[in-house]
Amino acid sequence: MISSILVIDDEAEIRDSLSSILGDEGYSVEAVENGKQAVRTCEKMQFDVALIDINLPDIKGTELLAKLKQISPKMVRIIITGYPSIENAVKAINEKSDGYIVKPFDIPELLETIKRLLAEKSNEYFQMFTEVEKAKKDAPLFKYQHPDKW
């Protein structure tokens, strides 16, 4: 299955570069330049990953994390920044970012991070599904075939 990635960055060069690199890796890529476009795009389409610039013209990337989580809770959300700081990293963590990557990108590291986070998220949901199925089997409600004979 092809994973889809939304690139959110106000710099056209970054959007184009990431779109090209990720597309060459087999990902389906959509790129937008601001938070409003990102929200609209996520309301129309489902994405597996969002790469979110921390400094967008209309909203902070850390604020966009929460909005995108409401729209698509299963999406992996990674902050990308050319201005790394402890404050930004803490905000990203507090807003439940799945990753934090510094520009300029180390492309192999970026690709590995995306693959790892997608695998972790997939395993998390598979494990949750497995636990739900196990709970159904173990729950007394499902064990008794004739509840009228209790």
N, C-alpha and C positions, 0 to 999 in steps of 0.2 A: 504494500500500500504506500502511495506517495504521500509524504508529509507536506503540509502547507505552512508557509511562513509569511507573516506580515512584518515588513520592515517599516518602522516609523522614525523618520529622520528628516529634519528640515534642510539638510545639505544634499542637493541633487547628486553630487559626485559619490557620496556614501551610499545613497539609495541605489544608484546605478551599479556601483561596484558590488555591493552585497547581492543585488538581484542577479547579476551575472555569475558570481561565484557560487551562490546557492543553487541557481538554476542548473549550472554545470554539474553540481553534485546530485541532481535528480529531484530537488525539492520544487514544489509549486510555489512561486513567490509573487506576492503583491506588495507594492510599496506606496506609501503615502507620506505627505510632508508635515502633517500636524495632528494634534489630538482629536479634533473634530472629525477629520477624515478617517482617522483610525476607528473611532467609535461607530461612525456610519458604516464603514466597511465590515466591522465585526458583527454588526446587527444584520447584515445581508449574507455574510459568508462565515463559515466555521474555519478556524485556524488552529493548528497544533502548537505553533510557536509564534510569539511576538518579540521582535527585537526593538526595544523602546529607547530612543535617545532621551537622556535625562533633561536636556534643555531644548524644549520645543517652543515655538513662538507663542502658542496659545495656552499651554498648560505645562506644568512640571511633569516629567516622566514618572516621578514617584506618585503623583496624584492619578495619573492615567492608569497605573497598575491596578488600583482599586476599581476603577470604572470597568476595565477590561475583565477583571475577575468576576464582576457581577454579570457581565454579558456572557462570558465563556469561562466557567470555573475550571475546566479541565486543561485549558491552554497553558503552556509553559511560557512564562513571562520573564524576559531577560533585559536588564538595564544595560545600555551601552553609553559610554561617556568619554569625552575627550578632556574632561575636567574632574579627574578622580579626587575624592576627598573622603575623610573619615565621616564627615557629616552626611554626604551623599550615600555612602555605603550603608550607614546606619538607617537612613530613611528608606532605602531600598529593602533592607532586611525587615524593617518594621512594617512595610507595606506588602510583605510576603513575596518579594521578587525571588524567582527561582535561580537567578544568576546575575552576575555583575561583571561586565567585560569592558576593558579600557581600550580606547582608540589611541594610536593606530592599532588595528587588529593584527594579531598573530593568527593568520588564516587557519593553519592546522589546529591550533588551540580552540578557535571559535567553532570549527566544524566538530571537533571532539566534544566540546561542551554541549552543543546542540544535540548530538547523538546520545550522549550520556543522560542528559535531562529528559529527552524523549523516552529513553529506555526506562528510566526511573519512574516517570509518570505512568507509563504503560504497565510496569510491574505493580505499581501502587494500586491501580484500578483493577488489575487482574486479581491481586491478592484480596481486595475488598469484595469482588464478585465471588471469589472462592469461599470467603468467610460467610457471605450471605447465603450461598447455597448450602454450606455446612450447617448453618443455623436453622435453615428450613428443615433439614433432615433430623436435627437434634431437638427441635421444638416439639413439646408434647401436643400442641394443636395439630401438627401434621402427622404424628405417630398414630393417633387414634382414628380408626376408620369409621367407628360408630359412636359419635359423641353422645347420642341419646342413651347409650348403655353405661354411662359413667355411673 
